[in-house]
Amino acid sequence: MNISLHSIPASSPFPDVSSPASIGSSPISGGFAEAIGSAMANVEGQQTQAQSAASELLLRGNGDVHTVALAAQSAELSLELFQQVRNKFVSAYQEIMKMPM
C-alpha cells in the first residue's frame, strides 16, 4: 500500500513570525490584528475549499471521497488550532487584567 501525501496542503492558519523581517517595524503597526485577520482568512479559505470539494463530489461526481475527507479534516484542524490560540490569548489578557498596578 503506497500513500502519497503530496495532495495535502502544508499550510498553517497563522503567518510565519519567526523571522524579524516578518514582524512590524513599530510596536503599533497592527501586527496582532493583521496576524489574527490573516489566520481567520486562512481558516475560512480552508472551510470554503472543503465545502467546494464536497459539493463537486456530490453534485457533479468530480473528485473522490478521500480528497473531500482530507479537505474537511484539514479545515476542522485549522479551526480547532485557531480556537485554541484564541483561548490562550484571552486567558493571557485576563491574567494581565488581574495584575495590580
Secondary structure, DSSP 8 states (H G I E B T S, - for coil): -----TTS----SS---SSGGGS-SSTTSSHHHHHHHHHHHHHHHHHHHHHHHHHIIIII--S-HHHHHHHHHHHHHHHHHHHHHHHHHHHHHHHHHHS--
